[in-house]
């Protein structure tokens, strides 16, 4: 995993912004995607040399004013701005927002009660290791038949480990490359490798999966999408399109709740058949 997550994020965002989006002329043929460093420097009111130092990790302590100027120039969303400031705060290799605490595997009664109220929707609670701690019966009907919930060593099922090490994952997720990207981004979110437990899982997946995992560590920012549409090939229900929303629980929980809803009428009908319900349940809007 890169030890220069701030520089990686800045470079990836710079390459994703077109000159037109930044209000600049496209000019002659460009050899690099997105903005040039000089263009970003001009927009942010800093020197090209400083942008270079930030991207290369030779300067990891930008001021809040510089961060805000870069965020404006890069057209960052609110979530991306928060992520940028977290990366700058966590640039010290000895920093960990978890304080060395292990992953929380205890789901509070109120969170479990919320899951119960979400039935028959598919919902799951995971921690920073992507361990599945609790879920609805609706999630079991989706994830169980494809193998996500298989275990046997006494530890909770782990979605990241399933995606990268179980051959069934590539059948279960037609867009496996995208799913794999999201799993790595989720592991890198927050303390990332600075956390010993996350680091141990990353080391394990590096050994067992090789380049499929390591190239994502080196190239993806720790900013998973909070909502999107997931395609899933279910052995009983067929191909499903599931709109998911990720809700971060309080920091002391160190967990997230993910809820899936059908993204189209065909998926809604398939899920109704799977659950034995009459048509007309909740739908993604």
BALO-77535 format. One record per residue (C-alpha): residue in three letters; x, y, z. Coordinates in Angstrom, 3 decimals. Example, Ala and Ser with C-alpha at 12.3 -4.5 7.8 and 13.67 -1.06 7.14 Angstrom:
BEGIN
[atom "Ala"; [12.300; -4.500; 7.800]]
[atom "Ser"; [13.670; -1.060; 7.140]]
***
This chain:
BEGIN
[atom "Unk"; [0.000; 0.000; 0.000]]
[atom "Unk"; [1.237; 3.482; -0.856]]
[atom "Unk"; [2.555; 5.462; 2.124]]
[atom "Unk"; [1.600; 8.629; 0.257]]
[atom "Unk"; [-2.193; 8.442; 0.217]]
[atom "Unk"; [-2.548; 12.226; 0.174]]
[atom "Unk"; [-0.402; 12.562; -2.946]]
[atom "Unk"; [-2.177; 9.635; -4.628]]
[atom "Unk"; [-5.593; 11.181; -4.006]]
[atom "Unk"; [-4.535; 14.596; -5.312]]
[atom "Unk"; [-3.059; 13.093; -8.477]]
[atom "Unk"; [-6.095; 10.907; -9.185]]
[atom "Unk"; [-8.495; 13.804; -8.714]]
[atom "Unk"; [-6.339; 16.109; -10.870]]
[atom "Unk"; [-6.386; 13.541; -13.660]]
[atom "Unk"; [-10.166; 13.211; -13.370]]
[atom "Unk"; [-10.947; 16.925; -13.876]]
[atom "Unk"; [-11.124; 18.109; -17.464]]
[atom "Unk"; [-9.950; 21.609; -18.458]]
[atom "Unk"; [-13.518; 22.440; -19.472]]
[atom "Unk"; [-14.815; 21.533; -16.006]]
[atom "Unk"; [-12.208; 23.846; -14.503]]
[atom "Unk"; [-13.100; 26.681; -16.881]]
[atom "Unk"; [-9.880; 26.349; -18.891]]
[atom "Unk"; [-9.388; 25.994; -22.663]]
[atom "Unk"; [-8.503; 22.472; -23.793]]
[atom "Unk"; [-5.666; 23.752; -25.973]]
[atom "Unk"; [-3.589; 21.461; -28.239]]
[atom "Unk"; [-3.402; 17.705; -27.853]]
[atom "Unk"; [-2.699; 16.730; -24.254]]
[atom "Unk"; [-0.394; 13.883; -23.258]]
[atom "Unk"; [-1.909; 13.440; -19.804]]
[atom "Unk"; [-5.542; 13.065; -18.695]]
[atom "Unk"; [-7.234; 15.826; -16.786]]
[atom "Unk"; [-5.447; 18.926; -15.591]]
[atom "Unk"; [-1.731; 19.563; -15.832]]
[atom "Unk"; [0.072; 20.289; -12.582]]
[atom "Unk"; [0.681; 23.834; -13.767]]
[atom "Unk"; [-3.029; 24.334; -14.357]]
[atom "Unk"; [-3.935; 23.033; -10.906]]
[atom "Unk"; [-1.264; 25.245; -9.351]]
[atom "Unk"; [-2.664; 28.313; -11.106]]
[atom "Unk"; [-6.225; 27.548; -10.060]]
[atom "Unk"; [-5.207; 26.919; -6.431]]
[atom "Unk"; [-2.818; 29.862; -6.205]]
[atom "Unk"; [0.274; 27.794; -5.346]]
[atom "Unk"; [3.472; 26.990; -7.207]]
[atom "Unk"; [3.890; 24.060; -9.583]]
[atom "Unk"; [6.807; 22.900; -7.450]]
[atom "Unk"; [4.554; 22.725; -4.408]]
[atom "Unk"; [1.905; 20.670; -6.217]]
[atom "Unk"; [4.693; 18.329; -7.341]]
[atom "Unk"; [6.006; 17.967; -3.792]]
[atom "Unk"; [2.528; 17.164; -2.486]]
[atom "Unk"; [1.857; 14.546; -5.162]]
[atom "Unk"; [5.250; 12.927; -4.667]]
[atom "Unk"; [4.934; 12.883; -0.884]]
[atom "Unk"; [7.855; 15.208; -0.269]]
[atom "Unk"; [5.534; 17.612; 1.551]]
[atom "Unk"; [2.721; 16.124; 3.627]]
[atom "Unk"; [1.710; 19.058; 5.798]]
[atom "Unk"; [-0.311; 21.458; 3.625]]
[atom "Unk"; [-2.148; 24.191; 5.498]]
[atom "Unk"; [-5.937; 24.190; 5.719]]
[atom "Unk"; [-5.974; 27.194; 3.379]]
[atom "Unk"; [-4.006; 25.268; 0.735]]
[atom "Unk"; [-6.230; 22.210; 1.165]]
[atom "Unk"; [-9.336; 24.343; 0.670]]
[atom "Unk"; [-7.849; 25.991; -2.419]]
[atom "Unk"; [-6.935; 22.594; -3.891]]
[atom "Unk"; [-10.404; 21.256; -3.087]]
[atom "Unk"; [-12.005; 24.218; -4.898]]
[atom "Unk"; [-9.732; 23.826; -7.904]]
[atom "Unk"; [-10.401; 20.087; -8.120]]
[atom "Unk"; [-14.169; 20.531; -7.777]]
[atom "Unk"; [-14.266; 18.105; -4.863]]
[atom "Unk"; [-17.577; 16.998; -3.429]]
[atom "Unk"; [-18.294; 17.421; 0.276]]
[atom "Unk"; [-17.344; 13.790; 0.932]]
[atom "Unk"; [-14.111; 14.164; -1.028]]
[atom "Unk"; [-13.227; 17.327; 0.916]]
[atom "Unk"; [-13.657; 15.505; 4.215]]
[atom "Unk"; [-11.500; 12.670; 2.879]]
[atom "Unk"; [-8.795; 15.125; 1.762]]
[atom "Unk"; [-8.603; 16.734; 5.197]]
[atom "Unk"; [-8.497; 13.320; 6.885]]
[atom "Unk"; [-5.584; 12.290; 4.697]]
[atom "Unk"; [-3.688; 15.434; 5.628]]
[atom "Unk"; [-4.389; 14.909; 9.343]]
[atom "Unk"; [-3.302; 11.285; 9.143]]
[atom "Unk"; [-0.099; 11.888; 7.189]]
[atom "Unk"; [1.954; 11.070; 10.299]]
[atom "Unk"; [2.812; 7.383; 9.986]]
[atom "Unk"; [2.287; 6.895; 13.716]]
[atom "Unk"; [-1.244; 8.282; 13.684]]
[atom "Unk"; [-4.296; 6.023; 13.995]]
[atom "Unk"; [-7.784; 7.322; 14.697]]
[atom "Unk"; [-8.654; 3.981; 16.338]]
[atom "Unk"; [-5.943; 4.354; 18.965]]
[atom "Unk"; [-4.841; 0.750; 18.466]]
[atom "Unk"; [-8.228; -0.720; 19.423]]
[atom "Unk"; [-9.182; -3.942; 17.698]]
[atom "Unk"; [-12.112; -4.197; 15.290]]
[atom "Unk"; [-15.482; -3.997; 17.007]]
[atom "Unk"; [-17.389; -7.255; 16.543]]
[atom "Unk"; [-20.257; -6.421; 18.928]]
[atom "Unk"; [-23.453; -5.022; 17.410]]
[atom "Unk"; [-25.383; -2.785; 19.781]]
[atom "Unk"; [-28.953; -3.902; 20.638]]
[atom "Unk"; [-30.382; -0.738; 19.066]]
[atom "Unk"; [-28.580; -1.484; 15.786]]
[atom "Unk"; [-29.827; -5.076; 15.863]]
[atom "Unk"; [-33.357; -3.783; 16.481]]
[atom "Unk"; [-32.978; -1.507; 13.456]]
[atom "Unk"; [-31.944; -4.504; 11.351]]
[atom "Unk"; [-34.997; -6.400; 12.554]]
[atom "Unk"; [-37.235; -3.527; 11.463]]
[atom "Unk"; [-35.673; -3.543; 7.993]]
[atom "Unk"; [-36.897; -7.052; 7.213]]
[atom "Unk"; [-37.438; -8.362; 4.586]]
[atom "Unk"; [-34.988; -5.945; 2.948]]
[atom "Unk"; [-31.363; -7.005; 2.523]]
[atom "Unk"; [-29.259; -5.229; 5.148]]
[atom "Unk"; [-25.903; -6.022; 6.738]]
[atom "Unk"; [-23.618; -4.567; 9.421]]
[atom "Unk"; [-19.858; -4.749; 8.810]]
[atom "Unk"; [-16.776; -3.454; 10.596]]
[atom "Unk"; [-13.574; -1.941; 9.179]]
[atom "Unk"; [-12.258; -5.416; 8.269]]
[atom "Unk"; [-15.367; -6.016; 6.122]]
[atom "Unk"; [-16.423; -8.724; 8.571]]
[atom "Unk"; [-20.138; -9.476; 8.446]]
[atom "Unk"; [-21.378; -9.060; 12.022]]
[atom "Unk"; [-25.153; -9.133; 11.651]]
[atom "Unk"; [-27.654; -9.172; 8.820]]
[atom "Unk"; [-31.301; -9.537; 7.974]]
[atom "Unk"; [-32.861; -12.727; 6.661]]
[atom "Unk"; [-33.224; -10.816; 3.403]]
[atom "Unk"; [-29.446; -10.498; 3.169]]
[atom "Unk"; [-29.017; -14.183; 4.011]]
[atom "Unk"; [-31.317; -15.094; 1.116]]
[atom "Unk"; [-29.110; -13.054; -1.220]]
[atom "Unk"; [-25.621; -13.759; 0.107]]
[atom "Unk"; [-25.971; -17.279; 1.486]]
[atom "Unk"; [-26.508; -19.185; -1.773]]
[atom "Unk"; [-23.504; -17.537; -3.481]]
[atom "Unk"; [-21.128; -18.373; -0.612]]
[atom "Unk"; [-20.562; -15.006; 1.064]]
[atom "Unk"; [-21.631; -16.297; 4.472]]
[atom "Unk"; [-19.588; -19.501; 4.397]]
[atom "Unk"; [-17.100; -19.780; 7.226]]
[atom "Unk"; [-15.982; -22.467; 9.596]]
[atom "Unk"; [-12.912; -21.098; 11.398]]
[atom "Unk"; [-14.944; -19.403; 14.115]]
[atom "Unk"; [-14.419; -15.855; 12.812]]
[atom "Unk"; [-17.154; -13.795; 11.125]]
[atom "Unk"; [-17.549; -14.115; 7.348]]
[atom "Unk"; [-15.409; -11.547; 5.552]]
[atom "Unk"; [-16.689; -9.940; 2.349]]
[atom "Unk"; [-13.279; -8.672; 1.188]]
[atom "Unk"; [-11.723; -12.101; 1.645]]
[atom "Unk"; [-14.615; -13.725; -0.247]]
[atom "Unk"; [-14.332; -11.295; -3.165]]
[atom "Unk"; [-10.598; -11.832; -3.614]]
[atom "Unk"; [-10.042; -15.470; -2.642]]
[atom "Unk"; [-13.226; -17.380; -3.458]]
[atom "Unk"; [-13.638; -18.334; -7.147]]
[atom "Unk"; [-17.419; -18.150; -6.742]]
[atom "Unk"; [-17.170; -14.377; -6.304]]
[atom "Unk"; [-16.485; -13.794; -9.996]]
[atom "Unk"; [-19.673; -15.656; -10.844]]
[atom "Unk"; [-21.710; -13.962; -8.127]]
[atom "Unk"; [-20.614; -10.467; -9.187]]
[atom "Unk"; [-20.689; -9.918; -12.979]]
[atom "Unk"; [-18.935; -6.578; -12.393]]
[atom "Unk"; [-16.244; -8.222; -10.277]]
[atom "Unk"; [-13.557; -5.654; -11.101]]
[atom "Unk"; [-15.706; -2.840; -9.768]]
[atom "Unk"; [-16.700; -4.826; -6.674]]
[atom "Unk"; [-13.029; -5.583; -5.982]]
[atom "Unk"; [-12.201; -1.877; -6.307]]
[atom "Unk"; [-14.848; -1.008; -3.734]]
[atom "Unk"; [-13.605; -3.614; -1.272]]
[atom "Unk"; [-10.065; -2.246; -1.390]]
[atom "Unk"; [-11.321; 1.326; -1.069]]
[atom "Unk"; [-13.320; 0.298; 2.018]]
[atom "Unk"; [-10.273; -1.334; 3.627]]
[atom "Unk"; [-8.184; 1.773; 2.961]]
[atom "Unk"; [-10.822; 4.100; 4.405]]
[atom "Unk"; [-10.025; 5.564; 7.809]]
[atom "Unk"; [-6.813; 4.277; 9.415]]
[atom "Unk"; [-6.066; 1.822; 6.595]]
[atom "Unk"; [-2.738; 0.063; 6.934]]
[atom "Unk"; [-1.880; 2.181; 9.988]]
[atom "Unk"; [-4.290; -0.112; 11.813]]
[atom "Unk"; [-2.530; -3.379; 12.669]]
[atom "Unk"; [-5.630; -5.511; 12.075]]
[atom "Unk"; [-6.397; -3.993; 8.674]]
[atom "Unk"; [-2.696; -4.231; 7.814]]
[atom "Unk"; [-2.668; -7.946; 8.666]]
[atom "Unk"; [-5.632; -8.578; 6.365]]
[atom "Unk"; [-3.953; -6.565; 3.601]]
[atom "Unk"; [-0.769; -8.612; 4.051]]
[atom "Unk"; [-2.792; -11.825; 3.839]]
[atom "Unk"; [-4.562; -10.760; 0.639]]
[atom "Unk"; [-1.270; -9.540; -0.836]]
[atom "Unk"; [0.186; -13.032; -0.415]]
[atom "Unk"; [-2.888; -14.968; -1.536]]
[atom "Unk"; [-4.034; -12.715; -4.391]]
[atom "Unk"; [-0.910; -10.980; -5.670]]
[atom "Unk"; [-1.256; -8.243; -8.254]]
[atom "Unk"; [-5.068; -8.333; -8.353]]
[atom "Unk"; [-4.984; -6.917; -4.839]]
[atom "Unk"; [-1.717; -4.981; -4.665]]
[atom "Unk"; [-2.268; -2.869; -7.770]]
[atom "Unk"; [-5.528; -1.677; -6.254]]
[atom "Unk"; [-3.777; -0.797; -3.011]]
[atom "Unk"; [-1.335; 1.330; -4.963]]
[atom "Unk"; [-3.827; 3.013; -7.295]]
[atom "Unk"; [-7.160; 3.438; -5.506]]
[atom "Unk"; [-8.007; 6.106; -2.923]]
[atom "Unk"; [-9.682; 4.997; 0.290]]
[atom "Unk"; [-12.997; 6.501; -0.698]]
[atom "Unk"; [-15.611; 3.801; -1.416]]
[atom "Unk"; [-18.882; 4.839; -2.974]]
[atom "Unk"; [-21.615; 5.245; -0.387]]
[atom "Unk"; [-24.317; 4.419; -2.911]]
[atom "Unk"; [-24.421; 2.703; -6.285]]
[atom "Unk"; [-26.036; -0.180; -8.128]]
[atom "Unk"; [-24.625; -3.660; -7.615]]
[atom "Unk"; [-25.218; -6.441; -10.128]]
[atom "Unk"; [-25.482; -9.902; -8.630]]
[atom "Unk"; [-25.995; -13.315; -10.238]]
[atom "Unk"; [-28.144; -15.317; -7.834]]
[atom "Unk"; [-28.486; -19.090; -8.371]]
[atom "Unk"; [-32.218; -18.993; -7.634]]
[atom "Unk"; [-33.361; -15.466; -8.472]]
[atom "Unk"; [-31.173; -14.892; -11.556]]
[atom "Unk"; [-29.433; -11.603; -12.294]]
[atom "Unk"; [-30.337; -8.849; -9.853]]
[atom "Unk"; [-29.690; -5.107; -9.848]]
[atom "Unk"; [-29.480; -3.855; -6.272]]
[atom "Unk"; [-29.305; -0.199; -5.262]]
[atom "Unk"; [-27.324; 0.055; -2.055]]
[atom "Unk"; [-26.911; 2.801; 0.528]]
[atom "Unk"; [-24.117; 2.832; 3.102]]
[atom "Unk"; [-24.807; 4.404; 6.480]]
[atom "Unk"; [-21.847; 5.011; 8.786]]
[atom "Unk"; [-22.690; 4.250; 12.411]]
[atom "Unk"; [-21.222; 6.415; 15.237]]
[atom "Unk"; [-17.434; 6.448; 15.474]]
[atom "Unk"; [-17.464; 4.420; 18.685]]
[atom "Unk"; [-19.212; 1.599; 16.827]]
[atom "Unk"; [-16.633; 1.591; 14.010]]
[atom "Unk"; [-19.228; -0.143; 11.826]]
[atom "Unk"; [-21.350; 0.550; 8.785]]
[atom "Unk"; [-24.853; -0.486; 7.790]]
[atom "Unk"; [-25.482; -1.319; 4.135]]
[atom "Unk"; [-29.037; -1.648; 2.827]]
[atom "Unk"; [-29.944; -3.093; -0.584]]
[atom "Unk"; [-33.142; -2.345; -2.484]]
[atom "Unk"; [-34.224; -3.501; -5.948]]
[atom "Unk"; [-33.065; -1.066; -8.603]]
[atom "Unk"; [-35.649; -2.089; -11.202]]
[atom "Unk"; [-38.991; -3.854; -11.504]]
[atom "Unk"; [-37.461; -7.124; -12.709]]
[atom "Unk"; [-35.273; -7.304; -9.597]]
[atom "Unk"; [-38.202; -6.366; -7.376]]
[atom "Unk"; [-40.277; -9.203; -8.806]]
[atom "Unk"; [-37.376; -11.657; -8.442]]
[atom "Unk"; [-36.874; -10.695; -4.785]]
[atom "Unk"; [-40.602; -11.016; -4.130]]
[atom "Unk"; [-40.478; -14.562; -5.489]]
[atom "Unk"; [-37.386; -15.292; -3.410]]
[atom "Unk"; [-39.053; -14.127; -0.209]]
[atom "Unk"; [-42.477; -15.500; -1.036]]
[atom "Unk"; [-44.082; -12.065; -0.786]]
[atom "Unk"; [-46.773; -10.461; -2.909]]
[atom "Unk"; [-45.557; -7.795; -5.365]]
[atom "Unk"; [-45.586; -4.202; -4.174]]
[atom "Unk"; [-42.919; -4.006; -1.464]]
[atom "Unk"; [-40.267; -1.313; -1.025]]
[atom "Unk"; [-38.464; -0.157; -4.156]]
[atom "Unk"; [-35.488; 2.073; -4.798]]
[atom "Unk"; [-36.736; 5.458; -5.994]]
***
